[in-house]
Amino acid sequence: MTDSSMYRSPTALAAIDAERRRLDLHRTDRETGRCGACGRTGPCPDANDAAVFLAERGLLVPAARRGPRPIRAVRRAAYKAGRALRRAVRRDADTGFSARAA
């Protein structure tokens, strides 16, 4: 049985949501290796307890919700700017325009 076909009481659903939020809050930072909420090293006891709660009920542990990382945002902006430049050069080549001739 999957999570979507099980019938759970509102109390059980609230407990599951609370544990998912708790686990999400206590994610281990990849760079420092510490919990994002309490600062302990590795997965802290709070994260372990929340993961055990979800695993006992046969629920998958949710994936980390991360926003865009700064370096990824810079790479994305550079790629978009380069793409626009390549398109402009290609368009100029198709029309026969040359900056040197002008």
C-alpha positions in Angstrom: 0.0 0.0 0.0 1.2 3.4 -0.8 0.9 6.6 1.3 -1.9 7.9 -0.9 -4.1 4.9 -0.5 -3.9 4.7 3.3 -6.6 6.3 5.4 -5.2 8.1 8.4 -6.9 10.2 11.0 -6.4 13.9 11.1 -4.4 13.5 14.3 -2.1 11.0 12.6 -1.7 13.2 9.5 -0.9 16.2 11.8 1.8 14.1 13.6 3.3 13.0 10.2 3.4 16.6 9.0 5.0 17.7 12.2 7.7 15.1 12.0 8.4 15.9 8.3 8.8 19.6 9.3 11.0 18.6 12.2 13.2 16.5 9.9 13.4 19.3 7.3 14.4 21.7 10.0 17.2 19.5 11.4 18.9 18.8 8.0 22.7 18.4 8.1 24.5 21.1 6.3 26.7 19.7 3.6 29.5 22.2 4.0 29.8 22.3 7.8 28.5 18.8 8.7 26.3 20.3 11.4 22.6 20.3 12.0 21.0 23.5 10.6 18.8 24.0 13.7 20.8 22.9 16.7 24.3 22.9 15.5 25.3 19.4 16.5 27.5 17.3 14.3 26.1 14.8 11.9 22.5 13.9 12.0 21.3 15.1 15.4 19.0 13.0 17.6 16.0 15.1 16.6 16.6 14.3 13.0 17.1 10.6 13.8 13.9 10.5 15.8 11.8 12.1 13.1 13.3 9.8 10.4 12.5 6.7 12.6 9.0 7.9 13.1 8.4 8.3 9.4 10.2 5.0 8.5 8.1 3.1 11.1 5.0 4.2 9.2 6.4 3.2 5.8 6.8 6.8 4.6 9.6 7.9 2.5 11.9 10.5 4.0 11.3 13.8 2.1 14.1 15.2 -0.1 15.9 18.2 1.1 14.3 21.5 0.1 17.1 23.7 -1.0 16.9 27.0 -2.7 19.3 28.0 -5.4 22.8 28.0 -4.1 24.7 31.2 -4.8 27.3 29.6 -7.0 24.6 27.9 -9.1 22.8 31.2 -9.4 26.0 32.8 -10.7 26.6 30.0 -13.2 23.0 30.1 -14.4 23.3 33.9 -14.9 26.6 33.5 -16.8 25.2 30.7 -19.0 22.1 32.9 -19.8 24.3 35.9 -20.7 26.6 33.7 -22.8 23.6 32.1 -24.6 22.2 35.5 -25.4 25.6 36.6 -26.8 25.9 33.4 -28.9 22.4 34.0 -30.3 23.3 37.6 -31.2 26.5 36.5 -32.9 24.7 33.8 -34.8 21.9 36.2 -35.8 24.5 38.7 -37.1 26.3 36.0 -39.0 23.0 35.0 -40.7 22.3 38.6 -41.8 25.8 39.2 -43.0 26.5 42.0 -40.6 30.0 42.4 -39.5 31.2 44.8 -36.7 34.5 45.2 -38.4 32.9 46.4 -41.7 30.9 49.0 -39.8 
